[in-house]
Amino acid sequence: HSVYVPFAVSKENLEEAIKGAYALGIKGLNITMPHKRAVFDSICCMDESATIIDAVNTLVYTKEGYKGYNTDAYGLLTALNEENIVCDDKNVAIIGSGGAAYATYAAVSKAKSIHIFNRSLQNARVLTEHMKNYYQIPTFIYPMDEKPDIIFDVVIQTTGVGMGDMIGQMPQCAPYILEGAKAAVDLIYNPKETAFLNYAKSKGIKCMNGFGMLFYQAVRAFELMHGISCDKSEILLIKKEIESSLEV
């Protein structure tokens, strides 16, 4: 049997914690904020998934040390497919340019075009320049108050606006970039329906919250740590069970 337990690790102790876990023979670890980039220095190598997203959320034990992976893009893509939200050859808008936006960009990397809305244009440029190394997709960046003359097929909200202290709020650009959209995705899963999704729903737009991404990134991490592929029907049963217990 395997057990999955949380460890609170400070920034100062990260390297020691990883070394200790390895010495103890811990087969896999999930890495959460704020360590997803700091952990680069404590691992032996990185999978392409982590290189592209420029962050590690899963470590797998190897003879050389821990190998770093990122399962977030896989999680989002699997959730989008399950909800029949198609981004391939579509115009996709991404709100935000933080870590979740990197994973989102990778997940929708077959889009016709990607449009990034962010308060800091500089951060959006850093994201765009990084992704140019891996994908050749026409990418455009805008400040939050700009209204481009284009209808987006899918709009994906990747910021923290709508949760915690910002509950009930939505990004400034949301109303006009949702105009005419076919699908709206918010990576927040608590609350279940953010102000952004509530607004989209009122316009008759198909909506999806972040629970599916959270669930499937965890499934992928489990598979990597155990070196297995999970049975799809079993996974769906577990997902339904969790959803009903959380009411997400």
Secondary structure, 3 states (H helix, E strand, C coil): CCCCCCCCCCHHHHHHHHHHHHHCCCCEEECCCCCCCHHHHHCCEECHHHHHHCCCCEEEEECCEEEEECCHHHHHHHHHHHCCCCCCCCEEEEECCCHHHHHHHHHCCCCCEEEEECCCHHHHHHHHHHHHCCCCCCEEEECCCCCCCCCCCEEEECCCCCCHHHCCCCCCCHHHHCCCCCEEEECCCCCCCCHHHHHHHHCCCEEECCHHHHHHHHHHHHHHHHCCCCCHHHHHHHHHHHHHHHCC
